[in-house]
């Protein structure tokens, strides 16, 4: 194992750790919060689920609600500078 722990490999290890963390987060979120996933038997026994409110809560999460209030621009100052140089 010591053969791979050289300084040149640190960025690769860091990137793989970040991606692994993102995968674990995504799997945990979908397994615990997705309205279509039923882990316990009581939730799976119904053939037709009436979970529209649960699905709405899942889709309208806090991050998406935050993005709705933001401007859909990436470089706001640069866009403002090049579109109207008098105000910048």
N, C-alpha and C positions, 0 to 999 in steps of 0.2 A: 504493500500500500504506500510505502514511503516514496516509491518511484514516481507516483503520480502527484505528489504534493510538492511540486516545484512552483515558484512564483508565476511562471507563465500560464499555469493552469487555473489560477485563482479566479480570473474573470469567467471562465467556463463553468467552474464549480458554482460561482455566485449566480450566474444566469440559470443554470439547471435547478438550483435551490429555489430561485424565484418562480420559475415555471412550475416546479413541483408544488410549491405553496399555492399557486393560483389554481392548479388542478384540484388539490385537496379542498380549497375553499369552494370551488364551483360544485364539486360532488356533494359536499356537506350541505350547501345551500339548496341544491335541487332535491336531495334526499329528504331534507327536513321541512322545506317550505313549499315545494311544488304541490299544487292541489291535485294533480293527477297521480301522484305517488302515494300509495297507501301501504304503510309498513305493517300495521296491526290488523289482525283478522276482522275486527269490528268494522274497520273502514273499508275493507274489501268485500264484505258480504253483500252490499247493495249493488245491484247491476247498473242502476242509473243514479248518478249523483247529482244533487242540486247544490252545487257549490259555486255559483256565479259570484257571490260576494267574496269568497275565499280566492277565487281566480283574479278578481279585480284588485284585491289587496296585493297579490303576488306580482301582477303586472305593473301596478302603480306604486313601485317602491320609492323610498326616500330619495335615492340618487336620481331617478327619472323625474320625480317632482322638482328637484333642485334644477335639473337641466332645462325644464320647461320655462323657468324664469330667467334664464341666461340668454345672452345674445348668441346666435348661431355662427359666430365668427371665431376664427382661430387667433389671428393677429389683429386685435381690435385697434390698437394704436397705429399700426402700419396701414390698415385699411382706411382709417380716418385721415391719416397723413396724405395718402395718395389720392383719396377721393375729394378732399376739401383742404388744400394746403393753407388757406387763409385762417382757418380756425385752429390749426395745430401750432 
